Amino acid sequence: MIGYGSVLVIVFALIGIAFLREQSRANTQYSQTVTPTLFLHGWGSSYHAEEQMTNAAKKAGVTQTIIRADVSRQGKVTLIGEIPARTKNPIVEVSFLDNRNAHYHTDGRWLRNVLVTLQHRYQITKFNVVGHSMGNMAIAYYLLDYARDKQLPQLQKQVDIAGHYNGILGINDEPNRMKLHKNGLPTVIDADYKELLGLRTKYPWHQVAVLNIYGDKNDGTHADGDVSNASSQSLRYLIAKRAKSYQEKKIVGPKAQHSQLHENPEVDRLLIDFLWKN
């Protein structure tokens, strides 16, 4: 007769075997590198807007390590949490405490400060990045100002979600006003986009794989409610010829609304597969 203690041993053994099998599946399904992936939120937001995506990655078995990098109004970086040695696919949730700063060169410098801090603390040499809304402008201006600095960690993969590279609805754009030429150049160019044209010569040459995700509410505006599809897609003209690869994905329906995109399971799966799947 098997005793109660023996039953417990068997139960725990089965749980352990199931856990090891799940770990083994994750290890073969996803890349196993020490390259961190940084997530950047949009205007007026915080790292909380990144948590749906980062937790989805953790739940999928991509990583067990998520830390935060708070950036003060003065650009000082404070890391919250630790990345243990040999951790696979660590995630860094970046939080700009001055979350309404629309001076994009400053946002780009803050991203640089995060990278330098991670470089000094963990000796990183490469990184991936995911941006939503204004977070994409921080990425774009970081690359505009620092892409040629080979002393910095080098970007490998870039996911842009709801990027407003050439205007925001209700500010300097209107639904269906802007169109794109066949080569991707917008028919109307705002001041920020004119400055970003520098990426056509500064973006890293055949180094970065890019996934550009944008939303269409399917209400006839060809927009996500805040940003026109043309504004998001205008990224192609800036970087596609220099990128290692460039692809676009349109999300359609109510969950394609601007702020819903970072809460969308379809987006979670897209970025997980793009960033980490073998």
Secondary structure as GFF3:
##gff-version 3
##sequence-region A 1 278
A	DSSP	alpha_helix	4	29	.	.	.	ID=ss1
A	DSSP	beta_strand	37	40	.	.	.	ID=ss2
A	DSSP	three_ten_helix	47	50	.	.	.	ID=ss3
A	DSSP	alpha_helix	51	60	.	.	.	ID=ss4
A	DSSP	beta_strand	66	71	.	.	.	ID=ss5
A	DSSP	beta_strand	77	80	.	.	.	ID=ss6
A	DSSP	beta_strand	91	96	.	.	.	ID=ss7
A	DSSP	alpha_helix	104	122	.	.	.	ID=ss8
A	DSSP	beta_strand	126	132	.	.	.	ID=ss9
A	DSSP	alpha_helix	134	146	.	.	.	ID=ss10
A	DSSP	beta_strand	154	161	.	.	.	ID=ss11
A	DSSP	alpha_helix	191	196	.	.	.	ID=ss12
A	DSSP	alpha_helix	199	202	.	.	.	ID=ss13
A	DSSP	beta_strand	209	216	.	.	.	ID=ss14
A	DSSP	alpha_helix	229	233	.	.	.	ID=ss15
A	DSSP	alpha_helix	235	239	.	.	.	ID=ss16
A	DSSP	beta_strand	245	252	.	.	.	ID=ss17
A	DSSP	three_ten_helix	254	256	.	.	.	ID=ss18
A	DSSP	three_ten_helix	258	263	.	.	.	ID=ss19
A	DSSP	alpha_helix	265	276	.	.	.	ID=ss20
###
